[in-house]
Amino acid sequence: MKNILIIGAGRSASACINYCLKNAKERGWFVTVADADPKQAEKRINNHPNGRSAWLDVTKKNDRKDLISRHDIVVSLLPAHLHLLVAKDCIQFQKHLVTASYVSKEMYRLGDEARDASLIFMGEMGLDPGIDHMSAMRLLNQIRDKGGNIKAFRSYAGGLIAPESDDNPWHYKFTWNPRNVVLAGQGTAQYMEEGKYKYTPYSRLFKEHHTIDVPEMGKYEAYANRDSLLYREIYGVEGIPNILRATLRAPGFCDAWNALVQIGLTDGSYPIHDADKITYHEWMNAYLPEGNGSVKERMANFLGEDVDSEVMQKLEWLGLFKKVKINLAQATPALILEHLLLQKWTLKPEDKDMIIMQHEIEYELKGKNYNVVSSMVMKGNGEEDTAMARLVGLPMGIFVKLIIDGKITTTGVNIPVMKEVYDPVLDELEKYGVIFKEQEVEV
Amino acid sequence: MKNILIIGAGRSASACINYCLKNAKERGWFVTVADADPKQAEKRINNHPNGRSAWLDVTKKNDRKDLISRHDIVVSLLPAHLHLLVAKDCIQFQKHLVTASYVSKEMYRLGDEARDASLIFMGEMGLDPGIDHMSAMRLLNQIRDKGGNIKAFRSYAGGLIAPESDDNPWHYKFTWNPRNVVLAGQGTAQYMEEGKYKYTPYSRLFKEHHTIDVPEMGKYEAYANRDSLLYREIYGVEGIPNILRATLRAPGFCDAWNALVQIGLTDGSYPIHDADKITYHEWMNAYLPEGNGSVKERMANFLGEDVDSEVMQKLEWLGLFKKVKINLAQATPALILEHLLLQKWTLKPEDKDMIIMQHEIEYELKGKNYNVVSSMVMKGNGEEDTAMARLVGLPMGIFVKLIIDGKITTTGVNIPVMKEVYDPVLDELEKYGVIFKEQEVEV
């Protein structure tokens, strides 16, 4: 068993492909990289003797089945909704499957079939979801193993820009799917505090951010990330009185993003009239009643901000008050915002992105209360070798090696919360600089 | 042609049924009232010699087709999504159809078939939509006919409680589908002001209300009603620089409803955990971070209100801070709110509801500018004979008579914007007290 098929050769695939190719040489594996763009796949292989590229339109059933049938392990880096196509072929041809995406209900339904065929289907094997699960489970299990009673679990993660590459007033650049950044948080966040359920609707999610200290890095803002309550069962902490998963941003980001939400700019549900003809300035005016004063002044007034406040400076820097044409026919507010941000928040070739992940756990042991803070910071190295791509791709590559080496006994559809997975993956990730530093204090 | 089938015998059907029965006696019509609840249909017929009741589950194809095939005109008072079933049968059996609901895209697609068979399919023939279209078109056409150039059209309507029956701090009771009241305004309102498109997202819709004067009634609050821009084409005022449709509420309502929106209580998209076990007091606490002070104090603080402000008094009157169990398993916030409001905003047997409709038009004629205000106020007479039921039902009844009398030449799928419809319907409505009073001033 040594034939690996990696489907998807986009930017986020590079670290996973490189890891597999490096091991391929030492261990005699063969790695096929398939993509709808064969040039992109070729570029990733870069003439490696153990690699080859393939041209694959994944919706073409016969091509897909043919390719999958000729490999032993499939790594799918496709958009999440396409994994299921691949998964069903993996059942048919009895192949293992690894993805970095959230496991859908439909995917979980393949669990029995996968288990019956002794197949390993591992999802959520990237950064977030992925490293967050593994590092949290290691920490939680260590505390439980010594008899600790866990009172609070709070987990924070953010894909950010390193301070040395931070050159804009938002202190943010895109290192991941821009569309997901624009739409982040829509719905109602749910978490638990002092044994009580808490709900935060989107309209006040960014306003109600709080601040955390990241050792050696300083202060970051955090806003609640979707439904934290789901993780009570996944992490085996059903009765825990405090649980929160949150997203990190640089100080000042959340208030300014809240302004975009309040104006209505993150709404993807209806098109703006004449968006191919009007300017950003006219677009902003469309959210304000007609009246005296400039659009910027009326906007500041509506937002309850001084006209030169930090929030208003961020909006101005985006160009929202410029008399420049939008030039996007039939676009929704969210799409216009995404296009504008793409011009403003793009990584430069030499920019370093930065991932921060931090778990904060409170537990009681033999009548004493402890706080543990476990944090990991990783910086990228330019727009190609981002920390984001590394931390999404390396866990999948390492897990492929564990499968080939016969180290994984858990079959069926799973996420990486079991010791036989998280221990070796986290141990090897340390060699790549993924190091969680722990600080524990008695309180 | 004298056999009328009225499908639906709920409260909103009574005025339409009574109108048809009264005319049936004089004109030798026969009226069948069909409902899933045969007792309800019987009650509406009340032993009238020209009426009979029928028991109909409208989803039972054969029963439905059988009943429709034996009548000449069908009035559908079903929930909006069920009209299409009836409409297709009306095509098959060549029957006319009248409804008070918004005409869906699917319904409009039946237009050619209906026209080819010389059938009259009239939708939006109630109050709003219905009387609003007819009274607006009459007024707009009168101004156009004398050469006026229309500069602004603003139309307001509200289903309210008459001042003499107003005995709660919200100055509101349910006279219409409570679920629609709770969910009203979700999405983004669109209108036009001084030639410019305006967008108001739900999160600030109720905050950004304005106040209008209703002659003889005083001040009412108005919030923008969905997409006003759609009505430019319908009313033939494509180039108009100002157009707005808005919903009326009593003074003080909008700020308090905005508080419910901001807390998150109108969200119907997710269930509240343990909603069968917790109290309203605990539910409110779930929207606030834990902290010092009572739930009411923290809520006031979050909303930026004094703890005894009018908004807070309205929330308190609803019982949102009471330690009373909600007792609704798996309920969404919107559903819990609806159930609570149903206990608080119910019409008493002797309560009078009140409909207000007001159009405000600005136009230019021979170099002079004019403002017209056309307003209609109607009060109901107890919980059965509501102004709402009358104004929804009478236009349909009158229109049925016009069809039978051969007065309608427009076939196909339509809404009542043509003179041959609005003139006779509005004229007859005047006999029932539906009187628009006009005030015109030169400005």
Interface residues (C-beta under 8 A of the other chain):
Chain A: G187 T188 Q190 E193 E194 K196 Y197 K198 Y199 T200 P201 S203 R204 E208 L229 V261 Q262 I263 G264 D267 S269 Y270 I272 H273 D274 E282 N285 A286 Y287 L288 P289 E290 P333
Chain B: G187 T188 Q190 E193 E194 K196 Y197 K198 Y199 T200 P201 S203 R204 E208 L229 V261 Q262 I263 G264 D267 S269 Y270 I272 H273 D274 E282 N285 A286 Y287 L288 P289 E290 P333
